[in-house]
Amino acid sequence: MSGAPTNGRATVLAQIRESLGRSAADPEAIPPLPGAGPRPAYTGDLVDHFVAKMREKSATVEPLDSLAEVGNAVQRFLAPLQAGPHLRVSRALAGLQWPAGLVVEFGAAVRDDSTSVTPCFAALAESGAVVTLSGPDTPSTLNFVPDNHIVIVHAGQVLRHLEDLWQRWRATGQPLPRSVNIISGPSRTADIEQTIQLGAHGPRRLHILLIAA
């Protein structure tokens, strides 16, 4: 094969523009469509709905009054699991205080890590999910490598519908992160004899510390 390599994506887009009678890409940003499409309706307290949905999906939830209780709550959660005292924690949580019995390291998770602790960007009551954004202080490995994933969710972060997530993100004015992870429970599969197995492709346990404020 001779000649300079071609950019396949650019070629395809050029062909599409030609079919539409355009000579180049539109320099103007495409505005979002006005209004919103239909959304599922449900009643009751938003946070209660979120908690019920998460528990349906095998996540566990512990309500807390403040961030100051997180360290002890993590220690309580790990005690019956014999998971060891080592934690891999998001740097976004560097200001928290931890009990002396826990060994805390910050940064991306590695294969030997059994427990991670992360913040979230938002939580979804409609279907039951927590949403994390990748970044220097919140690497995605923390969400998927350890067996135990502990997520801190503030009650004010709970949104009614999925569409509200994108509205909240746009309001930050920040560029889109490399990955947006919508986590609805522990990893699971039923590929083997149609029997549910937890931890097949990620954490076996998803534990939510729900902060009232």
BALOBA-1460 file (C-alpha; in Angstrom, 3 decimals):
// residues 213
<rec num="1" residu="m" x="0.000" y="0.000" z="0.000"/>
<rec num="2" residu="s" x="1.569" y="3.302" z="-1.071"/>
<rec num="3" residu="g" x="0.922" y="6.933" z="-0.383"/>
<rec num="4" residu="a" x="0.282" y="8.843" z="2.837"/>
<rec num="5" residu="p" x="-2.172" y="7.328" z="5.293"/>
<rec num="6" residu="t" x="-5.653" y="8.844" z="5.333"/>
<rec num="7" residu="n" x="-7.727" y="9.888" z="8.305"/>
<rec num="8" residu="g" x="-10.750" y="7.613" z="8.010"/>
<rec num="9" residu="r" x="-12.890" y="9.634" z="10.409"/>
<rec num="10" residu="a" x="-12.189" y="12.865" z="8.521"/>
<rec num="11" residu="t" x="-13.009" y="11.176" z="5.225"/>
<rec num="12" residu="v" x="-16.356" y="9.869" z="6.474"/>
<rec num="13" residu="l" x="-17.339" y="13.245" z="7.961"/>
<rec num="14" residu="a" x="-16.354" y="15.007" z="4.735"/>
<rec num="15" residu="q" x="-18.578" y="12.654" z="2.753"/>
<rec num="16" residu="i" x="-21.495" y="13.340" z="5.105"/>
<rec num="17" residu="r" x="-21.017" y="17.088" z="4.775"/>
<rec num="18" residu="e" x="-20.884" y="16.759" z="0.992"/>
<rec num="19" residu="s" x="-24.167" y="14.839" z="0.974"/>
<rec num="20" residu="l" x="-25.715" y="17.652" z="3.047"/>
<rec num="21" residu="g" x="-24.368" y="20.325" z="0.745"/>
<rec num="22" residu="r" x="-21.876" y="21.691" z="3.272"/>
<rec num="23" residu="s" x="-18.265" y="22.517" z="2.516"/>
<rec num="24" residu="a" x="-16.887" y="22.507" z="6.074"/>
<rec num="25" residu="a" x="-17.762" y="21.795" z="9.679"/>
<rec num="26" residu="d" x="-20.173" y="24.269" z="11.275"/>
<rec num="27" residu="p" x="-18.070" y="26.622" z="13.453"/>
<rec num="28" residu="e" x="-21.061" y="27.453" z="15.674"/>
<rec num="29" residu="a" x="-21.831" y="25.300" z="18.700"/>
<rec num="30" residu="i" x="-25.026" y="23.307" z="18.359"/>
<rec num="31" residu="p" x="-27.527" y="24.599" z="20.949"/>
<rec num="32" residu="p" x="-29.389" y="22.011" z="23.049"/>
<rec num="33" residu="l" x="-32.958" y="21.238" z="22.046"/>
<rec num="34" residu="p" x="-35.510" y="23.264" z="24.022"/>
<rec num="35" residu="g" x="-37.608" y="21.628" z="26.686"/>
<rec num="36" residu="a" x="-37.346" y="18.106" z="28.063"/>
<rec num="37" residu="g" x="-38.695" y="14.751" z="27.043"/>
<rec num="38" residu="p" x="-41.006" y="12.586" z="29.169"/>
<rec num="39" residu="r" x="-39.602" y="11.357" z="32.459"/>
<rec num="40" residu="p" x="-40.850" y="8.594" z="34.790"/>
<rec num="41" residu="a" x="-42.986" y="9.953" z="37.602"/>
<rec num="42" residu="y" x="-42.700" y="8.717" z="41.170"/>
<rec num="43" residu="t" x="-43.786" y="10.000" z="44.538"/>
<rec num="44" residu="g" x="-42.315" y="10.113" z="47.997"/>
<rec num="45" residu="d" x="-39.103" y="11.466" z="49.431"/>
<rec num="46" residu="l" x="-36.270" y="11.708" z="46.918"/>
<rec num="47" residu="v" x="-33.531" y="10.388" z="49.210"/>
<rec num="48" residu="d" x="-35.714" y="7.542" z="50.509"/>
<rec num="49" residu="h" x="-36.397" y="6.501" z="46.924"/>
<rec num="50" residu="f" x="-32.666" y="6.519" z="46.172"/>
<rec num="51" residu="v" x="-31.898" y="4.383" z="49.235"/>
<rec num="52" residu="a" x="-34.623" y="1.855" z="48.404"/>
<rec num="53" residu="k" x="-33.410" y="1.520" z="44.811"/>
<rec num="54" residu="m" x="-29.794" y="1.021" z="45.866"/>
<rec num="55" residu="r" x="-30.738" y="-1.666" z="48.375"/>
<rec num="56" residu="e" x="-32.759" y="-3.440" z="45.671"/>
<rec num="57" residu="k" x="-29.501" y="-3.703" z="43.736"/>
<rec num="58" residu="s" x="-27.525" y="-5.280" z="46.602"/>
<rec num="59" residu="a" x="-25.806" y="-2.077" z="47.720"/>
<rec num="60" residu="t" x="-25.715" y="-1.282" z="51.433"/>
<rec num="61" residu="v" x="-26.448" y="2.174" z="52.845"/>
<rec num="62" residu="e" x="-25.573" y="3.737" z="56.197"/>
<rec num="63" residu="p" x="-26.974" y="7.189" z="57.050"/>
<rec num="64" residu="l" x="-24.570" y="9.582" z="58.796"/>
<rec num="65" residu="d" x="-25.053" y="13.040" z="60.243"/>
<rec num="66" residu="s" x="-21.753" y="14.496" z="59.031"/>
<rec num="67" residu="l" x="-18.453" y="13.834" z="57.259"/>
<rec num="68" residu="a" x="-16.765" y="13.620" z="60.666"/>
<rec num="69" residu="e" x="-18.396" y="10.185" z="61.115"/>
<rec num="70" residu="v" x="-17.002" y="8.685" z="57.901"/>
<rec num="71" residu="g" x="-13.802" y="7.199" z="59.367"/>
<rec num="72" residu="n" x="-15.586" y="5.257" z="62.098"/>
<rec num="73" residu="a" x="-18.320" y="4.170" z="59.676"/>
<rec num="74" residu="v" x="-15.705" y="2.742" z="57.293"/>
<rec num="75" residu="q" x="-14.094" y="0.870" z="60.162"/>
<rec num="76" residu="r" x="-17.477" y="-0.583" z="61.202"/>
<rec num="77" residu="f" x="-18.194" y="-1.718" z="57.663"/>
<rec num="78" residu="l" x="-14.859" y="-3.502" z="57.291"/>
<rec num="79" residu="a" x="-14.815" y="-5.211" z="60.706"/>
<rec num="80" residu="p" x="-16.957" y="-8.274" z="59.807"/>
<rec num="81" residu="l" x="-15.406" y="-8.637" z="56.333"/>
<rec num="82" residu="q" x="-11.840" y="-9.308" z="57.501"/>
<rec num="83" residu="a" x="-10.747" y="-7.120" z="54.597"/>
<rec num="84" residu="g" x="-7.763" y="-5.659" z="56.410"/>
<rec num="85" residu="p" x="-7.164" y="-2.079" z="57.531"/>
<rec num="86" residu="h" x="-5.647" y="-0.767" z="54.298"/>
<rec num="87" residu="l" x="-7.697" y="1.822" z="52.396"/>
<rec num="88" residu="r" x="-7.064" y="3.395" z="48.996"/>
<rec num="89" residu="v" x="-8.749" y="6.794" z="49.197"/>
<rec num="90" residu="s" x="-9.490" y="9.506" z="46.667"/>
<rec num="91" residu="r" x="-7.314" y="12.595" z="47.151"/>
<rec num="92" residu="a" x="-10.532" y="14.602" z="47.091"/>
<rec num="93" residu="l" x="-11.129" y="13.240" z="50.620"/>
<rec num="94" residu="a" x="-7.717" y="14.185" z="51.984"/>
<rec num="95" residu="g" x="-9.278" y="16.427" z="54.634"/>
<rec num="96" residu="l" x="-11.092" y="13.598" z="56.447"/>
<rec num="97" residu="q" x="-9.917" y="12.191" z="59.772"/>
<rec num="98" residu="w" x="-9.375" y="8.422" z="60.035"/>
<rec num="99" residu="p" x="-9.226" y="6.109" z="63.082"/>
<rec num="100" residu="a" x="-5.750" y="5.019" z="64.143"/>
<rec num="101" residu="g" x="-6.532" y="1.418" z="63.190"/>
<rec num="102" residu="l" x="-6.899" y="2.214" z="59.475"/>
<rec num="103" residu="v" x="-4.003" y="2.544" z="57.023"/>
<rec num="104" residu="v" x="-4.857" y="5.203" z="54.439"/>
<rec num="105" residu="e" x="-3.112" y="5.761" z="51.113"/>
<rec num="106" residu="f" x="-4.223" y="8.213" z="48.456"/>
<rec num="107" residu="g" x="-4.186" y="7.806" z="44.691"/>
<rec num="108" residu="a" x="-5.201" y="5.318" z="42.024"/>
<rec num="109" residu="a" x="-6.121" y="1.790" z="43.076"/>
<rec num="110" residu="v" x="-3.816" y="-1.145" z="42.374"/>
<rec num="111" residu="r" x="-4.556" y="-4.859" z="42.142"/>
<rec num="112" residu="d" x="-3.788" y="-5.628" z="45.792"/>
<rec num="113" residu="d" x="-6.167" y="-2.973" z="47.165"/>
<rec num="114" residu="s" x="-9.219" y="-4.518" z="48.818"/>
<rec num="115" residu="t" x="-11.120" y="-1.338" z="49.770"/>
<rec num="116" residu="s" x="-11.516" y="2.088" z="48.212"/>
<rec num="117" residu="v" x="-13.279" y="5.205" z="49.475"/>
<rec num="118" residu="t" x="-14.462" y="7.833" z="47.007"/>
<rec num="119" residu="p" x="-16.737" y="10.854" z="46.750"/>
<rec num="120" residu="c" x="-19.346" y="11.098" z="44.017"/>
<rec num="121" residu="f" x="-20.498" y="13.879" z="41.731"/>
<rec num="122" residu="a" x="-24.184" y="13.023" z="42.042"/>
<rec num="123" residu="a" x="-26.639" y="10.235" z="42.794"/>
<rec num="124" residu="l" x="-29.764" y="9.245" z="40.868"/>
<rec num="125" residu="a" x="-33.004" y="8.448" z="42.663"/>
<rec num="126" residu="e" x="-34.907" y="7.406" z="39.539"/>
<rec num="127" residu="s" x="-33.033" y="4.151" z="38.964"/>
<rec num="128" residu="g" x="-30.664" y="4.033" z="41.935"/>
<rec num="129" residu="a" x="-27.080" y="4.893" z="41.012"/>
<rec num="130" residu="v" x="-24.060" y="6.914" z="42.050"/>
<rec num="131" residu="v" x="-22.165" y="8.981" z="39.491"/>
<rec num="132" residu="t" x="-18.406" y="9.513" z="39.595"/>
<rec num="133" residu="l" x="-16.261" y="11.662" z="37.310"/>
<rec num="134" residu="s" x="-12.681" y="10.743" z="36.502"/>
<rec num="135" residu="g" x="-9.935" y="13.258" z="37.232"/>
<rec num="136" residu="p" x="-6.528" y="13.678" z="38.888"/>
<rec num="137" residu="d" x="-8.046" y="13.352" z="42.374"/>
<rec num="138" residu="t" x="-10.730" y="10.799" z="41.423"/>
<rec num="139" residu="p" x="-9.146" y="8.091" z="39.230"/>
<rec num="140" residu="s" x="-11.629" y="5.558" z="37.886"/>
<rec num="141" residu="t" x="-9.574" y="2.621" z="39.185"/>
<rec num="142" residu="l" x="-10.937" y="3.395" z="42.648"/>
<rec num="143" residu="n" x="-14.420" y="2.509" z="41.382"/>
<rec num="144" residu="f" x="-13.582" y="-0.828" z="39.801"/>
<rec num="145" residu="v" x="-10.417" y="-2.494" z="41.141"/>
<rec num="146" residu="p" x="-10.968" y="-3.131" z="44.892"/>
<rec num="147" residu="d" x="-13.477" y="-5.706" z="46.173"/>
<rec num="148" residu="n" x="-15.112" y="-3.122" z="48.433"/>
<rec num="149" residu="h" x="-16.140" y="0.279" z="47.101"/>
<rec num="150" residu="i" x="-17.311" y="2.797" z="49.695"/>
<rec num="151" residu="v" x="-18.933" y="5.931" z="48.287"/>
<rec num="152" residu="i" x="-19.741" y="9.119" z="50.166"/>
<rec num="153" residu="v" x="-23.043" y="10.623" z="49.009"/>
<rec num="154" residu="h" x="-24.478" y="13.871" z="50.381"/>
<rec num="155" residu="a" x="-28.273" y="14.064" z="50.498"/>
<rec num="156" residu="g" x="-28.109" y="17.264" z="48.439"/>
<rec num="157" residu="q" x="-26.376" y="15.374" z="45.622"/>
<rec num="158" residu="v" x="-29.371" y="13.101" z="45.019"/>
<rec num="159" residu="l" x="-31.125" y="14.031" z="41.764"/>
<rec num="160" residu="r" x="-34.544" y="12.963" z="40.598"/>
<rec num="161" residu="h" x="-33.786" y="11.911" z="37.007"/>
<rec num="162" residu="l" x="-30.843" y="11.036" z="34.781"/>
<rec num="163" residu="e" x="-31.388" y="14.195" z="32.733"/>
<rec num="164" residu="d" x="-30.779" y="16.280" z="35.870"/>
<rec num="165" residu="l" x="-27.246" y="14.904" z="35.990"/>
<rec num="166" residu="w" x="-26.236" y="16.600" z="32.742"/>
<rec num="167" residu="q" x="-27.880" y="19.847" z="33.824"/>
<rec num="168" residu="r" x="-25.828" y="19.798" z="37.035"/>
<rec num="169" residu="w" x="-22.635" y="19.054" z="35.127"/>
<rec num="170" residu="r" x="-23.213" y="21.920" z="32.639"/>
<rec num="171" residu="a" x="-23.736" y="24.295" z="35.556"/>
<rec num="172" residu="t" x="-20.178" y="23.608" z="36.752"/>
<rec num="173" residu="g" x="-18.726" y="25.152" z="33.581"/>
<rec num="174" residu="q" x="-16.042" y="22.472" z="33.600"/>
<rec num="175" residu="p" x="-14.945" y="20.480" z="30.532"/>
<rec num="176" residu="l" x="-16.354" y="16.994" z="30.160"/>
<rec num="177" residu="p" x="-14.178" y="14.523" z="32.090"/>
<rec num="178" residu="r" x="-12.538" y="11.592" z="30.377"/>
<rec num="179" residu="s" x="-15.095" y="9.208" z="31.861"/>
<rec num="180" residu="v" x="-18.455" y="9.471" z="33.608"/>
<rec num="181" residu="n" x="-19.246" y="6.323" z="35.589"/>
<rec num="182" residu="i" x="-22.844" y="5.554" z="36.550"/>
<rec num="183" residu="i" x="-22.654" y="2.798" z="39.168"/>
<rec num="184" residu="s" x="-25.884" y="1.058" z="40.101"/>
<rec num="185" residu="g" x="-24.586" y="-1.653" z="42.437"/>
<rec num="186" residu="p" x="-21.887" y="-4.277" z="42.944"/>
<rec num="187" residu="s" x="-20.501" y="-5.949" z="39.839"/>
<rec num="188" residu="r" x="-22.559" y="-9.002" z="38.898"/>
<rec num="189" residu="t" x="-23.078" y="-11.627" z="36.227"/>
<rec num="190" residu="a" x="-25.372" y="-14.591" z="35.612"/>
<rec num="191" residu="d" x="-23.349" y="-16.109" z="32.770"/>
<rec num="192" residu="i" x="-22.630" y="-19.300" z="34.715"/>
<rec num="193" residu="e" x="-25.770" y="-21.481" z="34.999"/>
<rec num="194" residu="q" x="-27.917" y="-18.323" z="35.274"/>
<rec num="195" residu="t" x="-26.788" y="-17.894" z="38.879"/>
<rec num="196" residu="i" x="-26.023" y="-14.380" z="40.068"/>
<rec num="197" residu="q" x="-22.363" y="-13.959" z="41.044"/>
<rec num="198" residu="l" x="-21.170" y="-10.715" z="42.622"/>
<rec num="199" residu="g" x="-17.732" y="-9.297" z="41.928"/>
<rec num="200" residu="a" x="-17.311" y="-10.727" z="38.438"/>
<rec num="201" residu="h" x="-15.971" y="-7.575" z="36.802"/>
<rec num="202" residu="g" x="-15.522" y="-5.166" z="39.698"/>
<rec num="203" residu="p" x="-16.374" y="-4.679" z="43.393"/>
<rec num="204" residu="r" x="-18.254" y="-7.389" z="45.258"/>
<rec num="205" residu="r" x="-19.682" y="-4.798" z="47.611"/>
<rec num="206" residu="l" x="-20.917" y="-1.237" z="47.140"/>
<rec num="207" residu="h" x="-21.419" y="0.560" z="50.439"/>
<rec num="208" residu="i" x="-22.890" y="4.064" z="50.547"/>
<rec num="209" residu="l" x="-22.308" y="6.477" z="53.399"/>
<rec num="210" residu="l" x="-25.224" y="8.869" z="53.103"/>
<rec num="211" residu="i" x="-24.441" y="12.235" z="54.717"/>
<rec num="212" residu="a" x="-27.526" y="14.128" z="55.865"/>
<rec num="213" residu="a" x="-26.106" y="17.582" z="55.125"/>
